[in-house]
Amino acid sequence: MDILVINGPNLNMLGYREVGIYGDLSLEQINDKILNHFGDKDIKIDFYQSNQEGDIVTKLQSSINNYNGIVINPAAYSHYSIAILDAIRTTNIPVVEVHISNIYKREEYRRKSITAEGAIGVISGFGYYSYILAIESLGNYLLNN
């Protein structure tokens, strides 16, 4: 199983920004925890991060025929990026959206995710473990559909 993990804007600053909300782990440390968790499984995981909406769209488009599933944390783009939503829908690849924080306990404008409309599910509020839950959920989905 080949999985692509995409992270959106400002997630490259994890460990530095709003530690009380996002925790003190850097994105690299989170990626290492993901790889360590699935190290004994037959799963190939690639990581991608961009602060640019168009780059995320291009990465989603280039994933066609290259990945079985995608985990995406669109970050702030979740709340307004129809371009990323359209790219998710175009791939025809199962996508799970993740958020480190519980977006439903945050500001009103963070409680609606446009991009989630293209996902098979959303996992929110479990810190870095949201990514692990998303990959496990994708694996289950792929085996049963």
C-alpha positions as MATLAB code, in Angstrom:
seq = 'MDILVINGPNLNMLGYREVGIYGDLSLEQINDKILNHFGDKDIKIDFYQSNQEGDIVTKLQSSINNYNGIVINPAAYSHYSIAILDAIRTTNIPVVEVHISNIYKREEYRRKSITAEGAIGVISGFGYYSYILAIESLGNYLLNN';
ca = [
       0.000    0.000    0.000;
       1.369    3.412   -1.014;
       0.202    6.403    1.027;
       0.875   10.090    0.474;
       0.718   12.443    3.456;
       0.209   16.080    2.471;
       0.585   18.960    4.909;
      -0.512   22.499    4.158;
       0.565   25.977    5.192;
       2.388   26.706    8.430;
       2.662   23.035    9.387;
       6.380   23.304    8.653;
       6.415   25.526   11.770;
       5.056   22.866   14.127;
       6.979   22.786   17.363;
       7.367   26.572   17.232;
       3.878   27.946   16.653;
       1.050   27.815   19.162;
       2.534   24.905   21.085;
      -0.486   24.895   23.407;
      -2.704   24.023   20.440;
      -0.438   22.011   18.149;
       2.089   20.483   20.548;
       5.848   20.704   20.668;
       6.704   18.150   17.973;
       8.137   19.391   14.694;
       6.700   18.136   11.408;
       9.839   16.036   10.928;
       9.329   14.445   14.353;
       5.701   13.693   13.498;
       6.763   12.123   10.201;
       9.311    9.984   12.085;
       6.626    8.833   14.544;
       4.394    7.854   11.623;
       7.196    5.904    9.927;
       8.136    4.185   13.200;
       4.528    3.217   13.871;
       4.141    1.563   10.459;
       7.723    0.302   10.150;
       6.747   -3.368   10.344;
       3.819   -3.031    7.936;
       3.838   -3.336    4.164;
       3.131    0.356    3.706;
       5.183    2.921    1.800;
       4.573    6.443    3.080;
       5.702    9.596    1.303;
       5.473   13.064    2.851;
       4.885   16.433    1.242;
       4.446   19.898    2.736;
       3.774   23.202    1.039;
       2.640   26.657    2.050;
       1.335   27.209   -1.493;
      -2.194   26.234   -2.504;
      -1.276   25.641   -6.154;
       1.603   23.350   -5.197;
      -0.771   21.225   -3.119;
      -3.182   21.040   -6.060;
      -0.328   19.964   -8.348;
       0.822   17.330   -5.846;
      -2.703   15.920   -5.596;
      -2.962   15.767   -9.390;
       0.409   14.031   -9.680;
      -0.682   11.396   -7.156;
      -3.036    9.783   -9.675;
      -1.866    6.217  -10.418;
       0.929    6.595   -7.842;
      -0.837    6.166   -4.490;
      -3.566    3.983   -3.026;
      -4.577    6.572   -0.440;
      -3.918   10.119    0.701;
      -3.878   11.702    4.136;
      -4.158   15.470    3.970;
      -3.963   18.209    6.537;
      -4.900   21.224    4.426;
      -4.493   23.472    7.499;
      -6.007   26.926    6.858;
      -6.901   25.910    3.290;
      -9.467   23.523    4.783;
     -11.806   26.391    5.374;
     -11.929   27.950    1.926;
      -9.978   26.122   -0.794;
     -12.338   24.944   -3.477;
      -9.236   24.367   -5.640;
      -7.911   21.740   -3.210;
     -11.392   20.218   -2.867;
     -11.639   19.914   -6.659;
      -8.165   18.341   -6.830;
      -9.103   15.819   -4.126;
     -12.220   14.867   -6.063;
     -10.264   14.632   -9.332;
      -7.788   12.062   -8.001;
     -10.409    9.361   -7.375;
      -8.103    8.215   -4.572;
      -9.512    7.717   -1.059;
      -8.549   10.700    1.090;
      -8.721   11.136    4.854;
      -8.489   14.680    6.155;
      -6.680   15.213    9.452;
      -6.286   18.025   11.916;
      -3.957   18.016   14.887;
      -6.326   20.106   16.985;
     -10.051   19.581   17.431;
     -11.324   22.148   14.948;
     -14.793   21.985   16.512;
     -13.428   23.394   19.786;
     -11.754   26.312   18.006;
     -12.890   29.591   16.487;
     -16.147   29.530   14.544;
     -14.399   30.016   11.183;
     -12.300   26.876   11.777;
     -15.330   24.649   12.373;
     -16.232   24.285    8.684;
     -13.990   22.351    6.328;
     -14.673   22.792    2.626;
     -12.009   20.242    1.662;
     -13.570   17.561    3.887;
     -16.404   17.273    1.382;
     -13.997   15.305   -0.837;
     -12.711   13.024    1.919;
     -13.999    9.627    2.991;
     -13.569   10.804    6.589;
     -12.057   13.372    8.924;
      -9.952   12.779   12.035;
      -9.465   15.759   14.304;
      -8.093   16.488   17.733;
      -5.682   13.650   18.502;
      -2.449   15.546   17.936;
       0.133   13.765   15.800;
      -1.790   10.518   16.365;
      -4.496   11.853   14.033;
      -2.158   10.944   11.157;
      -1.697    7.389   12.429;
      -5.451    6.955   12.842;
      -5.946    8.279    9.319;
      -3.479    5.814    7.793;
      -5.013    2.926    9.737;
      -8.465    4.027    8.575;
      -7.280    4.227    4.972;
      -5.839    0.739    5.195;
      -9.107   -0.609    6.535;
     -11.057    1.228    3.839;
      -8.820   -0.052    1.050;
      -9.074   -3.652    2.279;
     -12.861   -3.527    2.524;
     -13.905   -1.523   -0.541;
];
